[in-house]
Each structure stands twice: as C-alpha cells, then as structure tokens.
Amino acid sequence: MTTSETAETRITDGLAATPIVSVKPIVLPAPERGEDLHVRVSAPVAGRDLPIILFAHGFGSHLDGYAPLTDYWAAHGFVVIQATHLDSKRLNLSADDPRKPQMWRFRVADMKRILDELDVLEAAVPGLAGRLDRGRVVAAGHSFGGQTAAILVGLRVIDPRTGIAEDLSDPRIKAGILLATAGKGGDDLTPFARENLPWLRDQDFSHITTPALVVVGDKDELPLSTRGADWTADPYTLSPGGKSLLTLFGAQHSLGGIAGYEAAETTDENPARVALIQQVTLAYLRHVLGIDSSTWAAAQAALADTPHPLGRLESK
C-alpha cells in the first residue's frame, strides 16, 4: 500500500456512498439575463437536513460538468446545484454579444437566483421536498467558477464599466471552496488577461471573512499571470484568517481531472489526485458546516508529513 492509499483510507473511513438522483434541466425564467437559467440538482435518495452546495463551472463548461466532484458530494449527503452560465459553449454567444463584458456579474446573479428559487428547485426533484437544510449553504467553483464562488463569500471586483467594487456577497452562504481560482490583478496579469478578462484587473481578497478552502496545483501555469502557479494561492494568502489551503503536487489547472470523466481539457490526468480532492473537500464541508470534524482531522493528519506524494494541507 502506498502512502497516498493509506492517506485516502484514513480520510474516508466510515463515510459510505449512497445512491443519488439528478434532475435536469430545471428551467428558471430570467428575462433580464436574455436566456432562461438551466439548472441541475443532484441529491442523495435518502437522508434529511441535507446541506446545499452551489457549484459554478469553469469558463465554457455547463451543468453536466464536474461529475467527479458533484456526484461524489451528492453521494455523501449534499444537495449539489449546478447552472449553465452564459459563457458556456452550449450557448455559444457571439463575439460581439453585449453581455460578455459582464459575464462575471451574470454568474453571481445566477447563483443568487438559485437561492431565491429553492422552493421551485426542491419541488422539481421527486422525493426532495422537506429535506433541504437551507441554513447550511456552500459556494464552490473551479477557475472562473472559483471567482464566482469567491465573490459570493466576499471577494470585491472592480467593475470595468463603473470603476466601483461593490459588495456582492450573500449572507446565506456559510463557506466557500475555491478550486484553481485567479489571483490578484494589476501587474500580475499578462497583457492577454488585461485585454480579454477585464474582471480580473483588480481583485480585493481582504473582505473574504467567510471560511473557505482554497485548492491549487503547484504546476498550474496559466497564461493569465506573470507569477506562475503561486498566483492561484492568492485567495488564501491575501484573505483574512479562517482559511485552509490544499496544494496538490504536480497538478495543473484541471487538478488531475475534476472537470469531468475523460474531459479533453484535462492535461494532468491523475485519478489518485482527484480522489484526494474528493475526500479532502468532503472532510472540509463536514467540518465547516458543523456536521463532523473527525474526517477533517484525519485529512490534516494524513497530509501532515511533508513532502507528501500528493499534496500539502495548511490552515490559518
């Protein structure tokens, strides 16, 4: 048995998976968005008082993405809600679509609409009525979706149109999971990022007081920053305390394959790495929402010896 296998066994001990059900698309009218919002809800078939995870996909993806994470979380006691955001390739907006500069804001509005329409979503899933715990909601996301989740827990972004950084956080969200998320802007951005992704030009992490787990790959060399892979750790290093950081050794932007099974964009396929992310994020969710902290303690213990073949876990 390898060290990584030993760590995984310790982390997941006693947490059995259960069958899940997924319903899609649940269509929420959104006239100001220009497109109805299509939503997928995945939930365990049994259990009550189920916490909620709002998951925001990366640029170009859709509500069917990220099954390695979303199915895993649902199978372990969470209701996972995913939307297809306007940047999805499924919608294929034209290059001159006037909504494009405000993609980041539409994404945040999508997530808040989901929270506003939980009654509708709950009723659309057979057997789900009365089983949600609406007091325990987490925002999670990968890449562009990580910024979406971060905004919901306090990240301030200067709107390129107005020059104002509004507080778009939502008090209904109690924690965040930020996977391979962009760091600060300014001189850290490449010319390409400054020109094409104006919502990254100025990000302020100092207002993220909500607890969050940040997950990064130490080989995530994005064409958006001049700093290299450590740029994606900014949501941890530049935010106040109450945060944890999982650094995955050798991981690139897809973190081993979280975007989907056999997804073309995965450049660093590694099932063991994905399994570690599944288990550490689940342990964190159970800990931060007050369900059970024993698996989080097990995760910290399993990753305490440095260097570890898969990653390092730290908190502040």
C-alpha positions as CSV (number, residue, x, y, z in Angstrom):
1,M,0.0,0.0,0.0
2,T,1.4,3.4,-1.0
3,T,1.5,6.4,1.3
4,S,-1.3,8.1,-0.7
5,E,-3.5,5.0,-0.4
6,T,-3.0,5.0,3.3
7,A,-4.0,8.6,3.5
8,E,-7.1,8.1,1.5
9,T,-8.2,5.2,3.7
10,R,-7.8,7.3,6.8
11,I,-9.7,10.2,5.4
12,T,-12.7,8.3,4.1
13,D,-13.0,5.7,6.8
14,G,-16.7,5.2,7.7
15,L,-18.2,7.5,5.0
16,A,-20.2,5.2,2.7
17,A,-21.6,6.5,-0.5
18,T,-25.3,6.3,-1.2
19,P,-27.4,6.4,-4.4
20,I,-28.2,9.7,-5.9
21,V,-30.8,11.2,-8.2
22,S,-30.2,14.1,-10.7
23,V,-32.8,16.2,-12.4
24,K,-32.1,18.5,-15.3
25,P,-32.8,20.9,-16.8
26,I,-35.0,22.7,-14.3
27,V,-35.7,26.0,-16.1
28,L,-35.8,29.2,-14.2
29,P,-37.1,32.2,-16.1
30,A,-34.5,35.0,-16.3
31,P,-35.7,37.7,-18.7
32,E,-33.0,40.3,-17.7
33,R,-30.4,37.6,-18.5
34,G,-31.5,37.1,-22.0
35,E,-31.6,33.3,-21.6
36,D,-33.6,31.2,-19.2
37,L,-31.4,29.7,-16.5
38,H,-31.0,25.9,-16.8
39,V,-30.2,24.2,-13.5
40,R,-29.3,20.6,-12.5
41,V,-30.0,19.3,-9.0
42,S,-28.3,16.2,-7.6
43,A,-29.2,14.7,-4.2
44,P,-28.9,11.6,-2.2
45,V,-32.1,9.5,-2.4
46,A,-32.3,9.2,1.4
47,G,-31.5,11.4,4.3
48,R,-32.8,14.7,5.8
49,D,-31.4,18.1,6.7
50,L,-29.2,18.0,3.6
51,P,-26.7,20.9,3.2
52,I,-26.6,22.7,-0.2
53,I,-23.6,23.2,-2.5
54,L,-23.9,25.8,-5.3
55,F,-21.3,24.8,-7.8
56,A,-20.1,27.3,-10.5
57,H,-18.4,25.7,-13.6
58,G,-15.3,26.9,-15.3
59,F,-15.3,29.1,-18.4
60,G,-17.2,27.3,-21.3
61,S,-18.5,24.4,-19.3
62,H,-22.1,23.6,-18.3
63,L,-24.4,22.0,-15.8
64,D,-23.3,18.5,-16.7
65,G,-19.6,19.1,-15.9
66,Y,-17.5,18.2,-12.9
67,A,-19.2,14.9,-12.1
68,P,-16.1,13.6,-10.3
69,L,-16.8,16.2,-7.6
70,T,-20.5,16.9,-7.8
71,D,-21.6,13.2,-7.9
72,Y,-19.2,12.4,-5.0
73,W,-20.6,15.2,-2.8
74,A,-24.2,14.3,-3.5
75,A,-23.4,10.6,-2.8
76,H,-22.1,11.7,0.6
77,G,-25.1,13.7,1.8
78,F,-25.2,17.0,0.0
79,V,-27.6,18.6,-2.5
80,V,-25.5,19.9,-5.3
81,I,-26.9,22.6,-7.6
82,Q,-25.3,23.5,-10.9
83,A,-26.3,26.0,-13.6
84,T,-25.2,26.6,-17.2
85,H,-23.7,30.1,-17.1
86,L,-23.8,32.5,-20.1
87,D,-20.1,31.8,-21.0
88,S,-21.0,28.1,-21.7
89,K,-20.1,26.7,-25.1
90,R,-23.6,25.3,-25.2
91,L,-25.0,28.8,-25.5
92,N,-22.2,30.0,-27.9
93,L,-22.8,33.7,-27.6
94,S,-21.5,35.8,-30.4
95,A,-18.1,37.6,-30.0
96,D,-19.9,41.0,-30.0
97,D,-22.7,40.0,-27.6
98,P,-23.1,43.0,-25.2
99,R,-23.4,40.7,-22.2
100,K,-19.9,39.4,-22.5
101,P,-18.1,42.1,-20.5
102,Q,-20.5,41.4,-17.6
103,M,-20.2,37.6,-17.6
104,W,-18.8,37.7,-14.1
105,R,-21.8,39.6,-12.8
106,F,-24.3,37.4,-14.6
107,R,-22.7,34.4,-12.9
108,V,-23.1,35.8,-9.5
109,A,-26.7,36.8,-10.3
110,D,-27.4,33.2,-11.5
111,M,-26.3,31.8,-8.1
112,K,-28.4,34.3,-6.1
113,R,-31.4,33.4,-8.4
114,I,-30.9,29.8,-7.5
115,L,-31.0,30.6,-3.8
116,D,-34.1,32.7,-4.3
117,E,-35.8,29.9,-6.2
118,L,-35.0,27.0,-3.9
119,D,-38.7,26.2,-3.5
120,V,-39.0,25.7,-7.2
121,L,-35.9,23.5,-7.4
122,E,-36.9,21.4,-4.4
123,A,-40.4,20.7,-5.9
124,A,-38.8,19.7,-9.2
125,V,-36.9,16.8,-7.7
126,P,-39.0,13.8,-6.7
127,G,-38.7,12.9,-3.1
128,L,-36.6,16.0,-2.2
129,A,-39.4,18.1,-0.6
130,G,-38.7,19.0,3.1
131,R,-35.2,17.5,3.1
132,L,-33.0,20.6,2.5
133,D,-31.1,22.4,5.2
134,R,-31.3,26.0,3.9
135,G,-29.2,27.3,6.8
136,R,-26.1,25.4,5.5
137,V,-25.1,26.6,2.0
138,V,-21.7,26.5,0.5
139,A,-20.5,28.2,-2.7
140,A,-17.9,26.2,-4.7
141,G,-16.4,26.6,-8.1
142,H,-13.4,25.9,-10.4
143,S,-11.4,28.5,-12.3
144,F,-13.8,31.2,-13.5
145,G,-16.3,29.5,-11.2
146,G,-14.0,29.9,-8.4
147,Q,-14.1,33.6,-8.8
148,T,-17.9,33.4,-8.8
149,A,-17.9,31.5,-5.5
150,A,-15.3,33.9,-4.1
151,I,-17.5,36.9,-4.9
152,L,-20.4,35.3,-3.0
153,V,-18.2,35.0,0.1
154,G,-16.7,38.5,-0.1
155,L,-14.3,39.0,-2.9
156,R,-14.5,42.5,-4.3
157,V,-14.1,43.0,-8.0
158,I,-13.8,46.5,-9.6
159,D,-16.5,46.7,-12.3
160,P,-14.6,47.7,-15.5
161,R,-17.7,49.8,-16.6
162,T,-18.2,51.8,-13.4
163,G,-14.8,51.6,-11.6
164,I,-16.7,50.6,-8.4
165,A,-16.1,47.5,-6.3
166,E,-19.4,46.5,-4.9
167,D,-20.1,44.1,-2.1
168,L,-21.9,41.2,-4.0
169,S,-21.5,38.7,-1.2
170,D,-24.6,36.7,0.1
171,P,-25.1,36.1,3.8
172,R,-27.0,32.9,3.0
173,I,-23.6,31.3,2.1
174,K,-21.7,30.0,5.0
175,A,-18.4,28.8,3.4
176,G,-16.6,28.5,0.1
177,I,-14.5,26.0,-1.9
178,L,-12.3,27.8,-4.4
179,L,-10.5,25.5,-6.9
180,A,-7.7,26.8,-9.1
181,T,-9.1,30.3,-8.8
182,A,-7.5,33.5,-10.2
183,G,-5.3,35.7,-8.0
184,K,-4.9,39.4,-7.8
185,G,-4.8,41.6,-10.9
186,G,-2.6,44.7,-11.7
187,D,0.9,44.0,-12.8
188,D,0.5,40.3,-12.1
189,L,-1.7,39.9,-15.2
190,T,-0.4,39.2,-18.7
191,P,-1.4,41.6,-21.5
192,F,-3.8,38.9,-22.8
193,A,-5.6,38.8,-19.4
194,R,-5.8,42.6,-19.1
195,E,-7.2,42.9,-22.6
196,N,-9.7,39.9,-22.6
197,L,-10.6,39.4,-19.0
198,P,-11.2,42.9,-17.6
199,W,-12.9,41.5,-14.4
200,L,-9.5,40.2,-13.3
201,R,-7.8,43.6,-13.4
202,D,-8.4,44.5,-9.7
203,Q,-9.5,41.9,-7.1
204,D,-9.6,42.5,-3.4
205,F,-9.5,39.4,-1.2
206,S,-9.3,41.3,2.1
207,H,-13.1,41.2,2.6
208,I,-13.4,37.4,2.4
209,T,-14.2,36.8,6.1
210,T,-16.3,33.7,5.4
211,P,-14.4,30.4,5.9
212,A,-13.1,28.9,2.7
213,L,-10.9,26.0,1.4
214,V,-8.6,27.0,-1.5
215,V,-7.3,24.2,-3.7
216,V,-4.3,24.9,-6.0
217,G,-2.0,22.9,-8.2
218,D,1.7,23.7,-8.0
219,K,2.1,23.3,-11.8
220,D,-0.9,25.4,-12.7
221,E,1.0,27.7,-15.1
222,L,-1.9,29.8,-16.6
223,P,-1.4,32.3,-19.5
224,L,-3.2,34.9,-17.3
225,S,-0.5,35.7,-14.8
226,T,3.2,36.6,-14.9
227,R,3.8,35.0,-11.5
228,G,3.3,31.3,-12.2
229,A,1.4,28.7,-10.2
230,D,1.5,30.5,-6.9
231,W,-0.8,33.2,-8.3
232,T,-3.8,30.8,-7.7
233,A,-3.0,30.7,-4.0
234,D,-3.8,34.5,-3.6
235,P,-7.4,33.8,-2.4
236,Y,-5.7,32.1,0.6
237,T,-2.6,34.3,1.2
238,L,-4.4,37.6,0.6
239,S,-7.6,36.9,2.6
240,P,-8.1,37.1,6.4
241,G,-7.8,34.1,8.7
242,G,-10.2,31.2,8.8
243,K,-9.0,29.7,5.5
244,S,-7.3,26.4,4.5
245,L,-5.1,25.7,1.5
246,L,-4.7,22.3,-0.2
247,T,-1.7,22.4,-2.5
248,L,-1.5,19.5,-5.0
249,F,1.9,18.5,-6.1
250,G,2.3,18.2,-9.9
251,A,-1.3,19.4,-10.6
252,Q,-2.1,21.6,-13.5
253,H,-5.3,23.6,-14.0
254,S,-7.7,20.6,-14.1
255,L,-6.3,19.4,-10.8
256,G,-6.0,15.8,-12.1
257,G,-9.4,15.7,-13.9
258,I,-12.1,17.3,-11.8
259,A,-13.8,18.9,-14.9
260,G,-15.2,15.6,-16.0
261,Y,-14.5,12.0,-16.8
262,E,-12.3,11.8,-19.9
263,A,-12.6,15.6,-20.3
264,A,-10.5,16.9,-23.2
265,E,-9.2,19.9,-21.2
266,T,-7.5,17.6,-18.6
267,T,-3.7,17.8,-19.2
268,D,-2.7,16.1,-16.0
269,E,-5.0,13.1,-15.6
270,N,-4.4,11.5,-12.2
271,P,-7.2,9.5,-10.5
272,A,-5.4,9.4,-7.2
273,R,-5.2,13.2,-7.1
274,V,-8.9,13.6,-7.9
275,A,-9.7,11.1,-5.2
276,L,-7.7,13.2,-2.7
277,I,-9.6,16.3,-3.7
278,Q,-12.9,14.5,-3.3
279,Q,-12.1,13.3,0.1
280,V,-10.4,16.5,1.5
281,T,-13.2,18.7,0.2
282,L,-15.8,16.4,1.7
283,A,-14.0,16.4,5.0
284,Y,-13.8,20.2,4.9
285,L,-17.5,20.5,4.1
286,R,-18.5,18.3,7.0
287,H,-16.2,20.2,9.3
288,V,-17.0,23.8,8.3
289,L,-20.8,23.1,8.4
290,G,-20.6,21.6,11.9
291,I,-21.6,18.1,10.8
292,D,-18.5,16.2,12.0
293,S,-14.9,17.3,12.3
294,S,-13.3,13.8,12.6
295,T,-12.7,13.4,8.9
296,W,-11.1,16.9,8.7
297,A,-8.8,16.0,11.5
298,A,-8.0,12.7,9.6
299,A,-7.3,14.7,6.4
300,Q,-4.9,17.0,8.3
301,A,-3.1,14.1,9.9
302,A,-2.9,12.2,6.6
303,L,-1.2,15.2,4.9
304,A,0.9,16.3,7.8
305,D,4.2,14.7,6.7
306,T,5.9,17.0,4.2
307,P,6.7,16.4,1.4
308,H,3.7,14.2,0.7
309,P,3.4,12.4,-2.7
310,L,0.1,14.1,-3.5
311,G,-0.1,17.4,-1.6
312,R,0.1,19.6,1.5
313,L,-2.7,21.0,3.7
314,E,-2.3,24.1,5.8
315,S,-4.6,26.5,7.6
316,K,-4.6,30.0,9.1
